[in-house]
Amino acid sequence: MERLRTHQIFWNAHVRKEKNRERNLEKRIHTDLVWQEIEPLIRPGIRVLDAGGGFGRYSMALARRGCRVVHLDLSPSMVEEARQQAQEAGVSMEFVVGKVQDLSCFAEESFDLVLSLDAPVSYAYPEEKKALQELIRVTKRFLVISVVNRLGQVPVALEMELRWHKKLTWTKKFWESGNWDHPSFFEAVEERIPFFSRFLFPPLHAFTPQEIIDLVTDNGLRIRRCVATGTLARLLSPAIRKKLIRNQELYQEFLELSRRYDAQFEVLGVGCKVASGFLLVGEKEKRDEENMGESDIYPA
Ligand SMILES: C[S@@+](CC[C@H](N)C(=O)[O-])C[C@H]1O[C@@H](n2cnc3c(N)ncnc32)[C@H](O)[C@@H]1O
């Protein structure tokens, strides 16, 4: 079956699950940390593309802050959910069903800020490089992407593989290549019974930090920030995560500490276990002073 279709079947079936993910406190912390990376980059009136925006986890908040948001996603059900939420909240956004590896409906440098969060670039595999090029082409200034962090996901691959057999073949292949494919016998079932795809985590490419840094810089962006988002949170016990979240003052202090910890070179290959574990902020040299202001968000 065509890969795009496999992904659509999976994501169309996961709208409710996506919306409920913050019940897992590791994910809740991840979302709050990602928001802290985005927030300094936004101003009312800037044009933002949320590519692979899902049900609107970030695009809704951006539209509420007065950004002019285009929300794009591969899954018609995700886009429909985002559209309904926007309508209910009375915020305006533009919606596009489309794929991150083909942004040909947008001209070069159409957006001040381009986001692609929680791994749409990884899911664009085997066209992950094309996806990156497209995202870079359409941004005028900032790109914020988060991708699957390869080493951080090796334990997840291992746990998944052990559900099916007593070998570590898929895990070793995943570690070496970064590619997570459906085994051929599953692909044969998906071909005959497309419904089956909703139960299989979709194929993806997991990046090492250096791999994604090289790709982004080779395509002309200056790296402003690299973070293995959620590393510190991942290393805590569930009880401590709960304790932190219950105390707002302590929680804010913890988020600050996490942002520093997760950006340390020594942990860049780890990241959150339950969401994309590597986030990168890139910036084009050219500045659109009119829209973004000549701010020194990231000193030269
Ligand atoms: C884990 S969700 C993240 C959604 C949102 N960015 C967030 O952080 O809440 C991944 C999203 O990527 C979308 N997606 C997967 N492959 C894609 C592709 N090639 N192009 C565009 N969107 C894609 C899925 O439909 C899904 O909504």
The ligand as a Gaussian input file, in Angstrom:
#p B3LYP/6-31G(d) Opt

LIG

0 1
 C        2.503000      13.190000      16.815000
 S        1.470000      14.156000      15.794000
 C        2.051000      15.806000      16.174000
 C        1.056000      16.861000      15.862000
 C        1.472000      18.293000      16.280000
 N        2.586000      18.781000      15.491000
 C        1.778000      18.335000      17.745000
 O        2.960000      18.455000      18.111000
 O        0.841000      18.222000      18.526000
 C        2.165000      13.899000      14.187000
 C        1.335000      14.568000      13.127000
 O        2.082000      14.550000      11.907000
 C        1.187000      14.297000      10.848000
 N        1.972000      13.768000       9.730000
 C        2.577000      12.583000       9.630000
 N        3.253000      12.498000       8.466000
 C        3.071000      13.687000       7.834000
 C        3.501000      14.219000       6.588000
 N        4.280000      13.512000       5.771000
 N        3.110000      15.461000       6.253000
 C        2.300000      16.187000       7.079000
 N        1.867000      15.732000       8.260000
 C        2.246000      14.502000       8.644000
 C        0.197000      13.305000      11.421000
 O       -0.998000      13.281000      10.683000
 C        0.036000      13.834000      12.836000
 O       -1.037000      14.730000      12.926000

